[in-house]
Amino acid sequence: MQNLAELSIGSKGEMVQIYDNSLEQKLLEMGCTPGEQFEVVRKAPFGGPIAILISSYILSIRKEDARSIAVKLLVNE
């Protein structure tokens, strides 16, 4: 299974599991739950944050946090 940090710009995926409990709580408070579909819209250089389009808004996630989010890559979406 891949993590969010491994995806490239334009990739579409589905959140499967969040391995960091505090990160999971923060994302749940923002309405991001396992099963949510998203698209990677930006990746900052030099290990900076990753921006995803999810639930009609753009969410920026630190790369180290993105490694804690297991995703399923969606093909032909």
C-alpha positions in Angstrom: 0.0 0.0 0.0 1.3 3.5 -0.8 1.3 6.5 1.4 0.3 10.0 0.3 3.9 11.3 0.1 4.6 8.8 -2.7 2.0 10.1 -5.1 2.7 12.5 -7.9 0.9 15.7 -8.9 -2.4 14.8 -10.7 -2.7 11.4 -8.9 -6.1 10.6 -7.6 -6.6 8.4 -4.6 -8.6 7.4 -1.6 -7.6 7.7 2.0 -7.4 4.2 3.5 -5.9 4.6 6.9 -4.2 7.3 9.0 -1.4 5.8 11.2 -0.8 8.8 13.5 -3.5 9.3 16.1 -3.1 13.0 16.6 -3.0 13.6 12.8 -6.1 11.4 12.4 -8.0 13.5 14.9 -7.0 16.8 13.2 -8.0 15.4 9.8 -11.3 14.1 11.2 -12.1 17.6 12.6 -11.6 19.0 9.1 -13.9 16.4 7.6 -11.3 14.1 6.1 -12.1 10.5 6.8 -10.9 7.2 5.5 -12.7 6.5 2.2 -12.5 10.2 1.1 -11.2 10.6 -2.4 -8.7 13.3 -3.3 -6.4 14.6 -6.0 -2.8 15.7 -5.5 -2.6 19.3 -6.9 0.8 20.6 -5.7 4.0 19.3 -4.1 6.4 21.8 -2.7 10.1 21.3 -3.5 12.7 20.2 -1.0 10.4 18.1 1.1 7.8 20.8 1.6 4.0 20.3 2.0 1.7 18.4 -0.3 -1.6 20.1 -1.4 -4.6 17.9 -2.1 -8.0 18.7 -3.3 -10.5 17.0 -1.0 -14.2 17.8 -0.3 -14.0 20.8 -2.6 -11.2 22.5 -0.7 -7.4 22.4 -0.9 -5.6 21.0 2.1 -1.9 21.3 2.7 -0.2 18.4 4.5 3.4 18.3 5.7 5.4 15.6 3.9 6.2 13.8 7.2 2.5 13.7 8.0 1.7 12.5 4.5 3.8 9.5 5.1 1.4 8.5 7.8 -1.6 8.4 5.5 -2.1 5.1 3.6 -3.9 5.6 0.3 -5.3 3.6 -2.6 -4.4 4.9 -6.0 -7.5 5.4 -8.2 -7.0 4.7 -11.9 -9.1 6.3 -14.7 -11.1 8.5 -12.4 
